[in-house]
């Protein structure tokens, strides 16, 4: 059961566009918990707003799933994210811990290095983070 749901979720993420966000949202619980280095939100409506904001702030955001590991009602997904921001192409890998309950995504926790993968790309501030990360 979990593999079927996670596969649909994977496909929704890999094909995510502003016009088809509902394909992904139809797979999550009304009270889904989503957390990444920048956000902690609860609820399907708040998740919709987060994705709409992503499409406003980033150009050509794209997710590519690299591997999926399963254990009972939990999936760990290794992914690659790419986009354009500040006229630069950025690309990095991360992990998501996905919890499934009653056929819906209940929790989505993202793990990735915001300093190395994002802040190094920000004009002026990026120089500081590049020194911190020896880039």
DSSP file (Angstrom, degrees, kcal/mol; ACC not computed):
  #  RESIDUE AA STRUCTURE BP1 BP2  ACC     N-H-->O    O-->H-N    N-H-->O    O-->H-N    TCO  KAPPA ALPHA  PHI   PSI    X-CA   Y-CA   Z-CA
    1    1 A X     >        0   0    0      0, 0.0     4,-1.8     0, 0.0     5,-0.2   0.000 360.0 360.0 360.0 -47.0    0.0    0.0    0.0
    2    2 A X  H  >  +     0   0    0      1,-0.2     4,-3.0     2,-0.2     5,-0.3   0.884 360.0  55.7 -63.2 -37.7    2.7    2.5    1.0
    3    3 A X  H  > S+     0   0    0      1,-0.2     4,-2.2     2,-0.2    -1,-0.2   0.889 106.9  50.1 -63.1 -38.4    4.7    1.9   -2.3
    4    4 A X  H  > S+     0   0    0      2,-0.2     4,-1.8     1,-0.2    -1,-0.2   0.927 114.4  43.6 -64.8 -45.8    1.6    2.7   -4.4
    5    5 A X  H  X S+     0   0    0     -4,-1.8     4,-2.4     2,-0.2    -2,-0.2   0.926 114.8  48.8 -66.2 -45.6    1.0    6.0   -2.5
    6    6 A X  H  X S+     0   0    0     -4,-3.0     4,-3.0     1,-0.2    -1,-0.2   0.873 108.7  54.1 -64.7 -36.6    4.7    7.0   -2.5
    7    7 A X  H  X S+     0   0    0     -4,-2.2     4,-2.4    -5,-0.3    -1,-0.2   0.907 110.0  46.7 -64.1 -40.6    5.0    6.3   -6.2
    8    8 A X  H  X S+     0   0    0     -4,-1.8     4,-2.3     2,-0.2    -2,-0.2   0.904 113.5  49.4 -64.6 -40.9    2.0    8.6   -6.9
    9    9 A X  H  X S+     0   0    0     -4,-2.4     4,-2.4     2,-0.2    -2,-0.2   0.918 110.2  50.9 -63.5 -44.8    3.6   11.2   -4.6
   10   10 A X  H  X S+     0   0    0     -4,-3.0     4,-2.7     1,-0.2     5,-0.2   0.935 111.5  47.6 -57.0 -49.3    7.0   10.9   -6.4
   11   11 A X  H  X S+     0   0    0     -4,-2.4     4,-1.3     1,-0.2    -1,-0.2   0.883 110.4  52.1 -62.8 -38.5    5.3   11.4   -9.8
   12   12 A X  H  < S+     0   0    0     -4,-2.3    -1,-0.2     2,-0.2    -2,-0.2   0.906 112.7  45.5 -64.3 -41.2    3.4   14.4   -8.5
   13   13 A X  H >< S+     0   0    0     -4,-2.4     3,-1.3     1,-0.2    50,-0.6   0.919 111.2  51.2 -67.6 -43.9    6.6   16.0   -7.2
   14   14 A X  H 3< S+     0   0    0     -4,-2.7    -1,-0.2     1,-0.3    -2,-0.2   0.755 119.7  36.7 -67.5 -22.4    8.6   15.2  -10.4
   15   15 A X  T 3< S+     0   0    0     -4,-1.3    -1,-0.3    -5,-0.2    -2,-0.2   0.167  85.6 147.3-111.9  16.6    5.9   16.8  -12.5
   16   16 A X    <   +     0   0    0     -3,-1.3     2,-0.3    47,-0.1    47,-0.1  -0.329  13.0 156.9 -64.8 127.0    4.9   19.6  -10.2
   17   17 A X    >   -     0   0    0     -2,-0.1     3,-1.6    45,-0.0     4,-0.3  -0.932  56.6-103.2-140.4 163.0    3.8   22.8  -11.8
   18   18 A X  G >  S+     0   0    0     -2,-0.3     3,-0.6     1,-0.3    -2,-0.0   0.817 120.6  54.6 -58.9 -29.4    1.7   25.7  -10.6
   19   19 A X  G 3  S+     0   0    0      1,-0.2    -1,-0.3     2,-0.1     3,-0.1   0.607 113.3  38.9 -82.1 -12.1   -1.3   24.3  -12.7
   20   20 A X  G X>  +     0   0    0     -3,-1.6     3,-1.6     1,-0.1     4,-0.6   0.096  68.5 121.9-128.4  26.1   -1.2   20.8  -11.2
   21   21 A X  H X> S+     0   0    0     -3,-0.6     4,-2.3    -4,-0.3     3,-0.9   0.824  70.6  67.6 -55.9 -31.9   -0.5   21.3   -7.5
   22   22 A X  H 3> S+     0   0    0      1,-0.3     4,-2.3     2,-0.2    -1,-0.3   0.788  86.9  66.8 -63.0 -26.7   -3.8   19.5   -6.7
   23   23 A X  H <4 S+     0   0    0     -3,-1.6    -1,-0.3     1,-0.2    -2,-0.2   0.893 110.3  36.5 -59.2 -37.9   -2.3   16.3   -8.0
   24   24 A X  H X< S+     0   0    0     -3,-0.9     3,-1.7    -4,-0.6     4,-0.3   0.897 114.8  54.2 -78.9 -44.3    0.1   16.3   -5.1
   25   25 A X  H >< S+     0   0    0     -4,-2.3     3,-1.2     1,-0.3    -2,-0.2   0.782  96.7  66.2 -65.0 -27.2   -2.4   17.8   -2.6
   26   26 A X  T 3< S+     0   0    0     -4,-2.3    -1,-0.3     1,-0.2    -2,-0.1   0.675  99.8  54.0 -66.1 -15.6   -4.9   15.0   -3.3
   27   27 A X  T <  S+     0   0    0     -3,-1.7    78,-2.5    -4,-0.2     2,-0.3   0.514  96.6  81.1 -95.8  -7.2   -2.4   12.6   -1.8
   28   28 A X  E <  S-a  105   0A   0     -3,-1.2    78,-0.2    -4,-0.3     2,-0.1  -0.711  82.4-107.3-106.3 153.6   -1.9   14.4    1.6
   29   29 A X  E >   -     0   0A   0     76,-2.8     3,-1.8    -2,-0.3    14,-0.1  -0.357  32.4-113.9 -67.5 151.4   -3.9   14.4    4.8
   30   30 A X  E 3  S+     0   0A   0      1,-0.3    14,-2.1    13,-0.1    15,-0.3   0.815 119.7  41.9 -57.2 -30.6   -5.9   17.6    5.5
   31   31 A X  E 3  S+     0   0A   0     12,-0.2    -1,-0.3    13,-0.1    -2,-0.1  -0.110  85.1 161.3-108.9  34.1   -3.7   18.1    8.6
   32   32 A X  E <   -     0   0A   0     -3,-1.8    11,-3.1    10,-0.1     2,-0.5  -0.195  33.1-138.2 -54.8 143.5   -0.4   17.2    6.9
   33   33 A X  E     -aB 107  42A   0     73,-2.2    75,-2.9     9,-0.2     2,-0.4  -0.937  22.4-177.2-105.9 126.9    2.8   18.3    8.6
   34   34 A X  E     +aB 108  41A   0      7,-2.5     7,-2.9    -2,-0.5     2,-0.4  -0.989   4.6 172.4-125.3 132.7    5.5   19.7    6.3
   35   35 A X  E     +aB 109  40A   0     73,-2.4    75,-3.6    -2,-0.4     2,-0.2  -0.994   7.2 153.8-143.4 135.1    8.9   20.9    7.5
   36   36 A X        -     0   0    0      3,-2.4     3,-0.3    -2,-0.4    75,-0.1  -0.810  63.8 -76.3-140.1-177.0   12.1   21.9    5.8
   37   37 A X  S    S+     0   0    0     -2,-0.2     3,-0.1     1,-0.2    74,-0.0   0.728 131.5  32.4 -59.2 -19.7   15.0   24.2    6.8
   38   38 A X  S    S+     0   0    0      1,-0.1     2,-0.3    76,-0.0    -1,-0.2   0.642 119.2  40.7-108.2 -18.8   12.8   27.3    6.1
   39   39 A X        -     0   0    0     -3,-0.3    -3,-2.4     2,-0.0     2,-0.3  -0.937  39.9-175.4-137.9 150.2    9.3   26.3    7.0
   40   40 A X  E     +B   35   0A   0     -2,-0.3     2,-0.3    -5,-0.2    -5,-0.2  -0.867  31.2 163.0-140.2 110.9    7.1   24.3    9.4
   41   41 A X  E     -B   34   0A   0     -7,-2.9    -7,-2.5    -2,-0.3     2,-0.4  -0.881  26.7-152.9-129.5 158.3    3.5   24.2    8.4
   42   42 A X  E     +B   33   0A   0     -2,-0.3    -9,-0.2    -9,-0.2     4,-0.2  -0.999  56.0  38.3-131.0 129.4    0.4   22.2    9.2
   43   43 A X  S  > S-     0   0    0    -11,-3.1     4,-1.8    -2,-0.4   -12,-0.2   0.084  76.0-100.8 110.2 143.3   -2.5   21.7    6.8
   44   44 A X  H  > S+     0   0    0    -14,-2.1     4,-2.2     1,-0.2     5,-0.1   0.868 118.8  53.8 -61.2 -40.7   -3.2   21.1    3.1
   45   45 A X  H  > S+     0   0    0    -15,-0.3     4,-2.0     1,-0.2    -1,-0.2   0.892 109.1  48.7 -65.0 -38.8   -4.1   24.7    2.5
   46   46 A X  H  > S+     0   0    0     -4,-0.2     4,-2.0     2,-0.2    -1,-0.2   0.853 109.3  53.0 -68.8 -33.8   -0.9   26.0    3.9
   47   47 A X  H  X S+     0   0    0     -4,-1.8     4,-2.2     2,-0.2    -2,-0.2   0.900 106.8  52.7 -66.4 -40.1    1.1   23.5    1.8
   48   48 A X  H  X S+     0   0    0     -4,-2.2     4,-2.5     1,-0.2    -2,-0.2   0.935 109.3  49.4 -58.0 -46.7   -0.7   24.8   -1.3
   49   49 A X  H  X S+     0   0    0     -4,-2.0     4,-2.4     1,-0.2    -1,-0.2   0.881 108.0  54.5 -61.5 -38.7    0.4   28.3   -0.3
   50   50 A X  H  X S+     0   0    0     -4,-2.0     4,-2.1     2,-0.2    -1,-0.2   0.926 110.6  45.0 -61.7 -45.5    4.0   27.2    0.2
   51   51 A X  H  X S+     0   0    0     -4,-2.2     4,-2.1     2,-0.2    -2,-0.2   0.893 111.7  51.9 -68.0 -38.6    4.1   25.7   -3.3
   52   52 A X  H  X S+     0   0    0     -4,-2.5     4,-1.3     1,-0.2    -1,-0.2   0.908 110.5  49.5 -61.7 -40.3    2.5   28.7   -4.9
   53   53 A X  H  X S+     0   0    0     -4,-2.4     4,-2.3     2,-0.2     5,-0.2   0.885 107.2  55.2 -64.8 -39.4    5.1   30.9   -3.2
   54   54 A X  H  X S+     0   0    0     -4,-2.1     4,-2.6     1,-0.2    -2,-0.2   0.926 107.8  48.7 -59.0 -45.1    7.9   28.6   -4.4
   55   55 A X  H  < S+     0   0    0     -4,-2.1    -1,-0.2     1,-0.2    -2,-0.2   0.782 111.9  50.0 -68.6 -25.9    6.7   29.1   -8.0
   56   56 A X  H  < S+     0   0    0     -4,-1.3    -1,-0.2    -5,-0.2    -2,-0.2   0.872 118.8  36.4 -75.3 -38.3    6.6   32.9   -7.5
   57   57 A X  H  < S+     0   0    0     -4,-2.3     2,-0.3    -5,-0.1    -2,-0.2   0.782 115.5  52.0 -88.5 -29.0   10.1   33.1   -6.0
   58   58 A X  S  < S-     0   0    0     -4,-2.6     2,-0.5    -5,-0.2     3,-0.3  -0.826  71.7-135.0-114.2 147.8   12.0   30.5   -8.1
   59   59 A X  E    S-C   84   0A   0     25,-2.7    25,-2.8    -2,-0.3    -3,-0.1  -0.862  82.6  -8.4-100.1 134.6   12.2   30.0  -11.8
   60   60 A X  E    S-     0   0A   0     -2,-0.5    -1,-0.2    23,-0.2     2,-0.1   0.858  77.2-168.1  52.3  48.1   11.9   26.5  -13.2
   61   61 A X  E     +     0   0A   0     -3,-0.3     2,-0.4    22,-0.1    22,-0.2  -0.455  11.1 178.0 -66.0 137.0   11.8   24.6   -9.9
   62   62 A X  E     -C   82   0A   0     20,-2.5    20,-2.3    -2,-0.1     2,-0.4  -0.988  19.4-158.1-147.6 132.0   12.2   20.8  -10.6
   63   63 A X  E     -C   81   0A   0    -50,-0.6     2,-0.4    -2,-0.4    18,-0.2  -0.887   6.4-172.3-107.8 140.1   12.5   17.8   -8.3
   64   64 A X  E     -C   80   0A   0     16,-2.5    16,-2.5    -2,-0.4     2,-0.4  -0.975  19.1-138.5-131.6 119.0   14.0   14.5   -9.5
   65   65 A X  E     +C   79   0A   0     -2,-0.4    14,-0.3    14,-0.2     3,-0.1  -0.625  21.7 177.7 -79.2 129.8   13.7   11.4   -7.2
   66   66 A X  E     -     0   0A   0     12,-3.2     2,-0.3    -2,-0.4    13,-0.2   0.809  62.8  -4.3-100.6 -39.8   16.9    9.4   -7.0
   67   67 A X  E     -C   78   0A   0     11,-1.6    11,-2.5     2,-0.0     2,-0.4  -0.989  53.1-155.6-153.8 153.2   16.1    6.6   -4.5
   68   68 A X  E     -C   77   0A   0     -2,-0.3     2,-0.4     9,-0.2     9,-0.2  -0.998   8.0-170.1-134.8 132.3   13.3    5.5   -2.2
   69   69 A X  E     -C   76   0A   0      7,-2.6     7,-2.9    -2,-0.4     2,-0.3  -0.967  10.8-156.4-121.3 138.2   13.7    3.3    0.9
   70   70 A X  E     +C   75   0A   0     -2,-0.4     2,-0.2     5,-0.2     5,-0.2  -0.876  20.7 168.4-118.8 146.0   10.7    1.9    2.7
   71   71 A X  E >   -C   74   0A   0      3,-2.6     3,-2.1    -2,-0.3     2,-0.2  -0.778  66.9 -60.1-152.9 110.9   10.1    0.7    6.3
   72   72 A X  T 3  S-     0   0    0      1,-0.3   -70,-0.1    -2,-0.2    -1,-0.1  -0.331 122.9 -10.4  52.1-115.3    6.5    0.0    7.4
   73   73 A X  T 3  S+     0   0    0     -2,-0.2    27,-2.8    -3,-0.1     2,-0.4   0.142 122.4  88.4 -98.4  21.2    4.6    3.3    7.0
   74   74 A X  E <   -CD  71  99A   0     -3,-2.1    -3,-2.6    25,-0.2     2,-0.4  -0.941  51.4-172.5-123.4 139.4    7.7    5.3    6.4
   75   75 A X  E     -CD  70  98A   0     23,-2.5    23,-3.3    -2,-0.4     2,-0.5  -0.995  11.0-155.1-128.4 138.0    9.6    6.2    3.2
   76   76 A X  E     -CD  69  97A   0     -7,-2.9    -7,-2.6    -2,-0.4     2,-0.5  -0.964  16.6-165.7-109.3 123.1   12.9    7.9    2.9
   77   77 A X  E     -CD  68  96A   0     19,-2.7    19,-2.2    -2,-0.5     2,-0.5  -0.940  10.4-156.3-115.8 122.9   13.3    9.7   -0.5
   78   78 A X  E     +CD  67  95A   0    -11,-2.5   -12,-3.2    -2,-0.5   -11,-1.6  -0.857  29.4 170.6 -93.8 130.4   16.6   10.9   -1.8
   79   79 A X  E     -CD  65  94A   0     15,-2.5    15,-2.2    -2,-0.5     2,-0.4  -0.872  32.6-134.7-137.7 166.3   16.0   13.7   -4.4
   80   80 A X  E     -CD  64  93A   0    -16,-2.5   -16,-2.5    -2,-0.3     2,-0.4  -0.984  19.7-162.6-122.0 136.2   17.7   16.3   -6.5
   81   81 A X  E     +CD  63  92A   0     11,-3.2    11,-2.3    -2,-0.4     2,-0.3  -0.959   9.9 177.3-120.3 137.5   16.3   19.9   -6.7
   82   82 A X  E     +CD  62  91A   0    -20,-2.3   -20,-2.5    -2,-0.4     2,-0.3  -0.983  12.1 137.8-136.9 151.3   17.1   22.4   -9.4
   83   83 A X  E     - D   0  90A   0      7,-1.9     7,-2.8    -2,-0.3     2,-0.4  -0.961  45.7-102.3-168.2 178.0   15.9   25.9  -10.1
   84   84 A X  E     +CD  59  89A   0    -25,-2.8   -25,-2.7    -2,-0.3     2,-0.3  -0.974  41.0 160.6-115.7 135.2   17.0   29.4  -11.1
   85   85 A X  E >   + D   0  88A   0      3,-2.5     3,-1.9    -2,-0.4   -27,-0.1  -0.975  67.0   7.8-151.8 142.4   17.3   32.1   -8.5
   86   86 A X  T 3  S-     0   0    0     -2,-0.3     3,-0.1     1,-0.3    -1,-0.1   0.862 130.6 -62.7  52.6  37.8   19.2   35.4   -8.6
   87   87 A X  T 3  S+     0   0    0      1,-0.2     2,-0.4    -3,-0.0    -1,-0.3   0.692 115.8 113.3  62.3  21.5   20.0   34.7  -12.3
   88   88 A X  E <   -D   85   0A   0     -3,-1.9    -3,-2.5    33,-0.0     2,-0.5  -0.939  67.6-127.0-123.2 145.5   21.9   31.6  -11.2
   89   89 A X  E     -D   84   0A   0     -2,-0.4     2,-0.4    -5,-0.2    -5,-0.2  -0.772  31.6-174.0 -83.5 130.3   21.2   27.9  -11.7
   90   90 A X  E     +D   83   0A   0     -7,-2.8    -7,-1.9    -2,-0.5     2,-0.3  -0.953   8.4 174.9-125.8 152.0   21.3   26.0   -8.4
   91   91 A X  E     +D   82   0A   0     -2,-0.4     2,-0.3    -9,-0.2    -9,-0.2  -0.970   8.1 154.5-154.7 133.2   21.1   22.2   -7.9
   92   92 A X  E     -D   81   0A   0    -11,-2.3   -11,-3.2    -2,-0.3     2,-0.3  -0.990  33.0-117.4-158.2 162.0   21.4   20.1   -4.8
   93   93 A X  E     +D   80   0A   0     -2,-0.3    20,-0.3   -13,-0.2     2,-0.3  -0.690  33.2 163.6-100.5 155.2   20.4   16.8   -3.2
   94   94 A X  E     -D   79   0A   0    -15,-2.2   -15,-2.5    -2,-0.3     2,-0.4  -0.933  28.3-118.9-155.2 178.4   18.3   16.3   -0.1
   95   95 A X  E     -DE  78 111A   0     16,-2.4    16,-3.2    -2,-0.3     2,-0.4  -0.959  15.3-159.7-126.9 145.4   16.3   13.7    1.8
   96   96 A X  E     -DE  77 110A   0    -19,-2.2   -19,-2.7    -2,-0.4     2,-0.6  -0.989   8.1-152.0-124.0 136.2   12.6   13.5    2.7
   97   97 A X  E     -DE  76 109A   0     12,-2.9    12,-2.4    -2,-0.4     2,-0.5  -0.940  21.1-169.3-104.2 115.7   11.1   11.4    5.5
   98   98 A X  E     -DE  75 108A   0    -23,-3.3   -23,-2.5    -2,-0.6     2,-0.5  -0.919   8.4-161.7-114.3 126.5    7.5   10.7    4.5
   99   99 A X  E     -DE  74 107A   0      8,-2.5     7,-3.0    -2,-0.5     8,-1.4  -0.915   6.9-162.1-108.2 131.0    5.0    9.1    6.9
  100  100 A X  E     + E   0 105A   0    -27,-2.8     2,-0.3    -2,-0.5     5,-0.2  -0.924  12.8 171.1-114.6 135.6    1.9    7.5    5.5
  101  101 A X  E >   - E   0 104A   0      3,-2.6     3,-1.7    -2,-0.4    -2,-0.0  -0.989  67.8  -6.6-144.0 133.4   -1.2    6.7    7.5
  102  102 A X  T 3  S-     0   0    0     -2,-0.3     3,-0.1     1,-0.3    -1,-0.1   0.850 128.9 -54.3  51.2  39.4   -4.7    5.6    6.3
  103  103 A X  T 3  S+     0   0    0      1,-0.2     2,-0.3   -74,-0.0    -1,-0.3   0.597 119.2  96.9  76.8  11.4   -3.6    5.9    2.6
  104  104 A X  E <  S- E   0 101A   0     -3,-1.7    -3,-2.6   -76,-0.0     2,-0.6  -0.941  81.8-104.7-131.5 153.6   -2.6    9.6    2.9
  105  105 A X  E     +aE  28 100A   0    -78,-2.5   -76,-2.8    -2,-0.3    -5,-0.2  -0.683  38.8 173.8 -74.2 119.1    0.7   11.4    3.5
  106  106 A X  E     +     0   0A   0     -7,-3.0   -73,-2.2    -2,-0.6     2,-0.4   0.762  63.2  19.6 -97.3 -32.9    0.6   12.6    7.1
  107  107 A X  E     -aE  33  99A   0     -8,-1.4    -8,-2.5   -75,-0.2     2,-0.4  -0.999  53.0-175.7-145.8 137.9    4.1   14.0    7.5
  108  108 A X  E     -aE  34  98A   0    -75,-2.9   -73,-2.4    -2,-0.4     2,-0.5  -0.925  10.7-179.3-134.9 107.6    6.8   15.3    5.1
  109  109 A X  E     -aE  35  97A   0    -12,-2.4   -12,-2.9    -2,-0.4     2,-0.4  -0.940  11.0-156.6-111.4 123.1   10.1   16.3    6.6
  110  110 A X  E     - E   0  96A   0    -75,-3.6     2,-0.5    -2,-0.5   -14,-0.2  -0.803   5.0-165.9-101.6 140.2   12.9   17.6    4.3
  111  111 A X  E     + E   0  95A   0    -16,-3.2   -16,-2.4    -2,-0.4     2,-0.3  -0.975  29.0 128.1-127.7 117.0   16.6   17.5    5.2
  112  112 A X        -     0   0    0     -2,-0.5     2,-1.0   -18,-0.2   -18,-0.1  -0.970  61.6 -96.2-161.1 159.4   19.1   19.6    3.2
  113  113 A X     >  -     0   0    0    -20,-0.3     4,-2.4    -2,-0.3     5,-0.3  -0.682  33.0-177.6 -86.4 100.3   21.9   22.0    3.9
  114  114 A X  H  >>S+     0   0    0     -2,-1.0     5,-2.6     3,-0.2     4,-1.7   0.836  80.3  54.2 -68.7 -32.5   20.3   25.5    3.4
  115  115 A X  H  4>S+     0   0    0      3,-0.2     5,-1.2     2,-0.2    -1,-0.2   0.972 118.1  31.8 -65.0 -54.2   23.7   27.3    4.1
  116  116 A X  H  45S+     0   0    0      1,-0.2    -2,-0.2     3,-0.2    -1,-0.2   0.884 128.5  38.2 -71.5 -39.7   25.7   25.4    1.5
  117  117 A X  H  <5S+     0   0    0     -4,-2.4    -3,-0.2     3,-0.1    -1,-0.2   0.661 133.0  11.2 -93.0 -16.8   22.9   24.9   -1.1
  118  118 A X  T ><5S+     0   0    0     -4,-1.7     3,-2.2    -5,-0.3     4,-0.4   0.691 120.2  51.1-123.9 -58.4   21.0   28.1   -0.8
  119  119 A X  G > <S+     0   0    0     -5,-2.6     3,-1.1     1,-0.3    10,-0.2   0.769 101.2  65.1 -63.3 -25.9   22.6   31.0    1.1
  120  120 A X  G 3 <S+     0   0    0     -5,-1.2    -1,-0.3    -6,-0.3    10,-0.1   0.712 100.3  55.2 -66.3 -17.1   25.8   30.6   -0.9
  121  121 A X  G <  S+     0   0    0     -3,-2.2     2,-0.4     2,-0.1    -1,-0.2   0.575  84.0 101.2 -89.9 -11.1   23.8   31.7   -3.9
  122  122 A X  S <> S-     0   0    0     -3,-1.1     4,-3.0    -4,-0.4     5,-0.3  -0.601  84.1-107.0 -79.9 128.7   22.5   35.0   -2.4
  123  123 A X  T  4 S-     0   0    0     -2,-0.4     2,-2.6     2,-0.2    -1,-0.1  -0.241  95.3  -6.0 -54.1 142.7   24.3   38.1   -3.5
  124  124 A X  T >> S+     0   0    0      1,-0.2     3,-1.0    -4,-0.1     4,-0.8  -0.395 133.2  60.3  68.2 -62.5   26.6   39.6   -0.8
  125  125 A X  H 3> S+     0   0    0     -2,-2.6     4,-1.7     1,-0.2     3,-0.5   0.828  93.8  68.1 -58.6 -32.0   25.5   37.1    1.9
  126  126 A X  H 3X S+     0   0    0     -4,-3.0     4,-2.5     1,-0.2    -1,-0.2   0.833  90.1  60.8 -59.1 -35.4   26.7   34.3   -0.3
  127  127 A X  H <> S+     0   0    0     -3,-1.0     4,-1.7    -5,-0.3    -1,-0.2   0.907 104.8  48.8 -59.8 -41.9   30.4   35.3    0.2
  128  128 A X  H  X S+     0   0    0     -4,-0.8     4,-2.1    -3,-0.5    -1,-0.2   0.938 113.1  46.2 -63.3 -47.5   30.1   34.8    3.9
  129  129 A X  H  X S+     0   0    0     -4,-1.7     4,-2.2   -10,-0.2    -2,-0.2   0.829 108.0  57.1 -67.8 -31.3   28.5   31.4    3.5
  130  130 A X  H  <>S+     0   0    0     -4,-2.5     5,-2.9     2,-0.2     4,-0.3   0.889 108.2  47.6 -65.2 -37.9   31.1   30.3    0.9
  131  131 A X  H ><5S+     0   0    0     -4,-1.7     3,-1.0     3,-0.2    -2,-0.2   0.915 110.5  51.6 -67.8 -41.3   33.8   31.0    3.4
  132  132 A X  H 3<5S+     0   0    0     -4,-2.1    -2,-0.2     1,-0.2    -1,-0.2   0.900 117.6  38.7 -59.2 -41.4   32.0   29.1    6.1
  133  133 A X  T 3<5S-     0   0    0     -4,-2.2    -1,-0.2    -5,-0.1    -2,-0.2   0.314 109.8-121.1 -94.7   7.8   31.6   26.1    3.8
  134  134 A X  T < 5       0   0    0     -3,-1.0    -3,-0.2    -4,-0.3    -4,-0.1   0.906 360.0 360.0  53.0  47.2   35.1   26.5    2.2
  135  135 A X      <       0   0    0     -5,-2.9    -4,-0.2    -6,-0.1    -1,-0.1   0.394 360.0 360.0-101.4 360.0   33.7   26.8   -1.3
